[in-house]
Amino acid sequence: MLYSAYEMQRALLGTASNWASVGARLLDNPALPMGYMGMGPAMASALKVFAHLYEERGKPDFDIQPVEKDGETHYVSESVVMEKPFGNLRRFTRDGLPDDAPKLLIVAPMSGHYATLLRGTVQRMVENQQVWITDWADARLVPVSEGHFDLDDYIDYLIEFLQFLGPDTHVLAVCQPSVPAFAATAIMAEAEDECRPASLTMMGGPIDTRASPTSVNDLAMDKPLSWFENNVIATVPLNYPGAGRRVYPGFLQLAGFLSMNLSDHMMSHYEMFKHMTVGDQDSADRTKGFYDEYLSVCDMTAEFYLQTIEHVFQEHSLPKGEFVHRGKAIDPDAIRDTALLAIEGEHDDISGIGQTRAALDLAEHLPASKKKYHMAPDVGHYGIFNGSKWRERIAPVVEEWMRSNPSVS
């Protein structure tokens, strides 16, 4: 019923959005002077903001722009190099990149947004690295016949991707995947897999949510697992390829994120309205660009979501040494030669200070020279991997760490 009710609301708002767009175009028509008189500009801007907020959205394009390097323009190619039911491995590389450029696997979160949320991460790292990214599928588009996808499967995907890329690959895990990326690294290290990561960078990841709990952590702890299963898990309706699949809908995750900073989001849209009213389209487009991405959401499988809530946020299985993969306990101490870098944002309201740094303590026998902690001043969660502070202050730290640890040998 939950998903069906949402679909009905979405259809109604989508229709209203279309009519609002039509009204805005009428007011903007040079042949109709009403758009330039009295309340005309304000009405047109209000209609545009409403239309943009509720318009139909699908998966955005990565749209990685050419790289300017040493006074030259280098174009970036994009291709899918491995296809799997619940996620593809997507490659980005620029022309003119040196043959010995480091290989980097960016592990995108499966947390309600598409991997394109890391567009800025890819754009910066493709300047000097060969880049691959985990491009996770929208669970509502995956037929039930493809089976289930849980935390074990997520880890298996990462291991398979790393084995495909070969030795001396570096891993950058953003937020939620820090836990399965760390687990995959430990599993491959224990198996002495030659394709284990040369380095693993974890950014704003919930390795141990007992450190500096945030409102997100508190919500996960306040309710029993059964509450999440009974209240936020829905069944995909018949109008999608994944009909019948149990999922945690992206629209619920988005509602949660919006509610955390509702006043900020309302103010952002009000500012966009003002920019449109005075004809400052560039400023309005910057806000629209952000929300085009932020409001594009996808579903995740119920089993993956519930296991993440249970083992990451409620049981703290990894830091307590109780994390299991395919029935076998994961040994963090098996990591003896993969260099670990933990990055946290000073103002991160999703993963608090100390939650990511905890990963360094779990690999007890990893030499101190192979561990590094970086706290980014004046940076929130989103700013860790996107924006000017990421490009100018954080990315260079990641690149230097990779070049200081080119392999596990």
Secondary structure, 3 states (H helix, E strand, C coil): CHHHHHHHHHHHHHHHHHHHHHHHHHHHCCCCHHHHCCCHHHHHHHHHHHHHHHCCCCCCCCCCCCEEECCEEECEEEEEEECCCCEEEEEEEECCCCCCCCEEEEECCCCCECHHHHHHHHHHHCCCCEEEEEEECCHHHCCHHHCCCCHHHHHHHHHHHHHHHCCCEEEEEECCCHHHHHHHHHHHHHCCCCCCCCEEEEECCCCCCCCCCCHHHHHHHHCCHHHHHHHCCEECCCCCCCCCCEEECHHHHHHHHHHHCHHHHHHHHHHHHHHHHCCCHHHHHHHHHHHHHHCCECCEEHHHHHHHHHHHHHCCCCCCCCCEECCEECCHHHCCCCEEEEEEECCCCCCCCCCCCHHHHHCCCCCHHHEEEEEECCCCCHHHCCCHHHHHHHHHHHHHHHHHCCCCC
